[in-house]
Amino acid sequence: MTGGQEFRTVVDQTWSADPAHRMRWEKSLAFVRASGVIPLPVRAGLDIGDRTPATDMLEAHFGCRFDTTSVDLDTEPLDRAKSYPVVTAFEVIEHLYNPLHLLFQIRDVLDPAPSSRLFLSTPAWKPAFLQSPDHFHEMPKRSLDALIARAGFEVARSAEFGIRSPLFCLRGVRPMLRCIFEKIRIYELAARR
């Protein structure tokens, strides 16, 4: 948590070094690569949140610089001076009080071309005792799909994947339960026009 604000994760070297994050970034990028809808290279991209090693991976794939955000994603607007053919929001909305606001803002900066995409990921819902204390929302699929539709997006593709190694799962009962329940839900979204 940062500055006394609950549900905000500090992106630093310790956080970035977690092997689960590396696995999540690699699987997220594999999902993005499988799209094939966005013509490469793109002119610009937007990665919602702080810059992470995943941002570098996205830049290498799309062949362009990715901007990142520095505004309060719950209340402030994104910079509408630019539009982007690709926007990513990996593990962001679960930290927000108002994820619908962010999704509306992303719609406003997403390029109007039919090939433009938002790639969004968030942890799948899990029992309360396994949820992160830094997450405000861990939504069941039905609720997440309703949020996406309400924001004016349609699902082009979706997937779910785990982020823990088999060795992690063998460390005890709680790690085994995390291996069962701790999944990432990822979407490729197109704005409804």
SVG drawing of the C-alpha trace seen along z (x, -y; Angstrom):
<svg xmlns="http://www.w3.org/2000/svg" viewBox="-24 -17 39 48">
<polyline fill="none" stroke="black" stroke-width="0.4" points="0.0,0.0 1.2,-3.5 0.7,-6.7 -1.9,-5.2 -4.1,-4.4 -5.4,-0.9 -5.6,1.4 -2.6,-0.3 0.4,1.9 3.9,0.5 5.6,1.5 9.3,1.8 12.2,4.2 10.9,6.6 7.5,6.8 9.0,7.2 11.3,10.0 8.4,12.3 8.5,15.4 4.7,15.4 4.8,11.9 7.3,13.1 5.1,16.1 2.0,13.8 3.7,11.4 4.9,14.2 1.5,15.8 -0.2,12.4 2.2,11.6 1.6,15.0 -2.2,14.2 -1.5,10.8 0.7,12.3 -2.0,14.8 -4.4,12.0 -3.1,11.2 -5.7,8.5 -3.5,5.4 -1.2,4.7 2.4,4.5 4.3,2.3 1.8,0.0 2.4,-3.8 1.8,-3.9 0.5,-1.9 -0.7,-2.7 0.0,-0.5 -2.3,-1.4 -0.5,-1.8 3.2,-1.9 5.9,-0.9 7.0,2.7 9.1,5.2 5.9,6.2 5.9,2.8 9.3,3.5 8.0,6.8 5.0,5.1 7.2,2.5 9.4,5.3 6.3,7.1 4.4,4.1 7.5,2.2 6.6,-1.1 6.9,-3.1 4.2,-2.5 3.1,-5.3 2.1,-4.6 -0.3,-6.4 0.4,-8.7 -3.1,-9.9 -5.6,-8.7 -7.3,-6.0 -10.4,-6.1 -11.2,-9.8 -9.0,-11.5 -9.3,-11.4 -6.7,-9.9 -5.0,-12.3 -7.3,-12.5 -4.7,-14.3 -3.5,-10.9 -5.4,-7.8 -4.0,-4.3 -4.5,-1.3 -3.6,0.9 -4.1,0.4 -3.2,2.9 -4.5,3.0 -2.8,6.0 -3.8,6.5 -5.1,3.0 -8.9,2.9 -8.9,5.1 -7.0,2.2 -9.6,-0.5 -12.6,-1.6 -14.3,-2.6 -13.1,-0.3 -16.0,-1.4 -14.5,-5.0 -11.2,-3.6 -12.9,-1.5 -14.9,-4.5 -11.6,-6.5 -9.9,-3.7 -12.7,-3.7 -12.2,-7.4 -8.5,-7.0 -8.8,-3.8 -8.3,-4.5 -11.6,-4.1 -10.2,-1.6 -11.9,1.8 -8.6,3.5 -7.9,1.5 -7.9,3.5 -7.8,3.4 -6.1,6.3 -7.3,6.6 -6.4,9.0 -7.4,9.4 -7.3,12.2 -10.3,14.6 -12.5,14.6 -11.3,16.8 -12.4,17.4 -12.0,14.4 -9.2,16.0 -7.1,16.3 -7.8,12.8 -5.0,10.3 -5.3,7.5 -4.2,5.1 -7.3,5.9 -10.5,4.0 -12.3,6.2 -11.8,9.8 -14.9,10.4 -16.7,13.5 -16.7,14.0 -20.3,13.0 -19.7,9.6 -16.6,8.9 -18.4,9.7 -21.2,7.3 -18.7,4.6 -17.0,5.0 -20.3,4.9 -21.5,1.8 -18.3,0.0 -19.1,0.5 -16.7,3.3 -17.3,6.7 -15.1,9.8 -13.1,10.9 -11.3,13.6 -10.7,14.6 -8.6,17.2 -7.7,18.1 -4.3,19.3 -2.4,20.1 0.7,18.3 2.3,20.7 4.9,23.4 4.1,27.0 6.9,26.8 5.1,23.9 1.9,26.0 3.7,28.7 4.7,26.4 1.5,27.0 -2.2,26.7 -2.5,23.0 -0.1,23.0 -2.0,25.9 -5.3,24.0 -3.7,21.0 -2.6,23.2 -6.2,24.3 -7.9,20.9 -5.3,18.4 -5.9,17.8 -5.7,14.8 -8.5,14.0 -7.4,12.2 -9.5,10.6 -9.0,9.2 -11.7,6.4 -13.0,4.4 -15.0,1.2 -18.6,1.3 -19.1,-1.4"/>
</svg>
